[in-house]
Amino acid sequence: MKRVVAMALWAAWLPLWAQPGPPAQTVVSTTAVRDAAGGSILVRNNAGLTVTAFVFIYTMRSPDATVLYAATGYYDSAIDPQAQPPIKPGHEVRVPYRIPPGGATPMVGAEAGLFADGGSFGEPHVVQGILDRRGYTLVSLNKSIADLKQAAKDGLSRQDLISLFQTALATEAFNAGDGELADCIQMVRNQVLASLVTAWRRPDGTPIPMPEWIQSQVDALTQRRDTLRAAVGK
C-alpha cells in the first residue's frame, strides 16, 4: 500500500508530458498511401484532445513481414505550424511522404506524441525526443535570423547569401554532436535556401530587392520562433 501511494505521489510531481498516457496507436491512427504525388501518410486523431505533435515509425516489409527498411518521422505544429498544423479531435491530415513503388508493403505506426494541453501519449522517452527537437530548432531559427540580419547590414547579394547559408549548413551539420540537432539545423537552413532559389521574384517576374526579401524572411522566421518559444516555455 505504501509503495502504491509513493508511486502515485511520484507521478504527481512529474511534468504533464512525462506522466503515463494512452498507447500512441489508440490516439493517432496512421496509414501509408501510395499515390500519384509520390506517397503520403494519412493521419487521424482519434482522441478527444487536439494533437500538436507525434512521432511515427515507417517501414517497408517483404511478403513474410521482414523489415526491409525503417525510418523515424516527425510531425510538430510548434516547429512548422503552416505545413503541420495541430490536428483537432476527429480530424485527418495527409503528410507528404515518399513511398516507393514495388512489391514491398509500406507500414506506419505512431510511437508517441503531445496534446495541446501539455499531456502526452505513448513512450515518455520518445516524447522527450520531441521536446529535444523543439529546443534544437529554436537554436537553429535564432542562428538563421541573426545571419539574415547581418547579411542585410553587410549588403550581401542573393548569391552571397546562398553561399553563406550553404557553408553554414554544412559546417553546423558536421559539427553537431547529435543527429537530431543536425536534422533540425538542416531543415531550417534548407528552407531559407529554398526560398532564396525559388521565391525571390514577384508574381510579375521582377526580382524582389534583397533588403525587402531578407526582412520578409526575418519576419516569417521570427513568427515561427515566437510560436515555438511559447510551446517550449522559453
C-alpha positions, 0 to 999 in steps of 0.5 A: 500500500505504501509503495502504491501511494509513493508511486502515485505521489511520484507521478504527481510531481512529474511534468504533464508530458512525462506522466503515463498516457494512452498507447500512441496507436489508440490516439493517432491512427496512421496509414501509408498511401501510395499515390500519384504525388509520390506517397503520403501518410494519412493521419487521424486523431482519434482522441478527444484532445487536439494533437500538436505533435507525434512521432511515427515509425515507417517501414517497408516489409517483404511478403513474410513481414521482414523489415526491409527498411525503417525510418523515424518521422516527425510531425510538430505544429510548434516547429512548422505550424503552416505545413503541420498544423495541430490536428483537432479531435476527429480530424485527418491530415495527409503528410507528404511522404515518399513511398516507393513503388514495388512489391514491398508493403509500406507500414506506419505506426505512431510511437508517441506524441503531445496534446495541446494541453501539455499531456502526452501519449505513448513512450515518455522517452520518445516524447522527450525526443520531441521536446529535444527537437523543439529546443534544437530548432529554436537554436537553429531559427535564432542562428538563421535570423541573426545571419539574415540580419547581418547579411542585410547590414553587410549588403550581401547579394542573393548569391552571397547569401546562398553561399553563406547559408550553404557553408553554414549548413554544412559546417553546423551539420558536421559539427553537431554532436547529435543527429537530431540537432543536425536534422533540425539545423538542416531543415531550417537552413534548407528552407531559407535556401529554398526560398532564396532559389525559388521565391525571390521574384514577384508574381510579375517576374521582377526580382524582389530587392534583397533588403525587402526579401531578407526582412520578409524572411526575418519576419516569417522566421521570427513568427515561427520562433515566437510560436515555438518559444511559447510551446517550449516555455522559453 
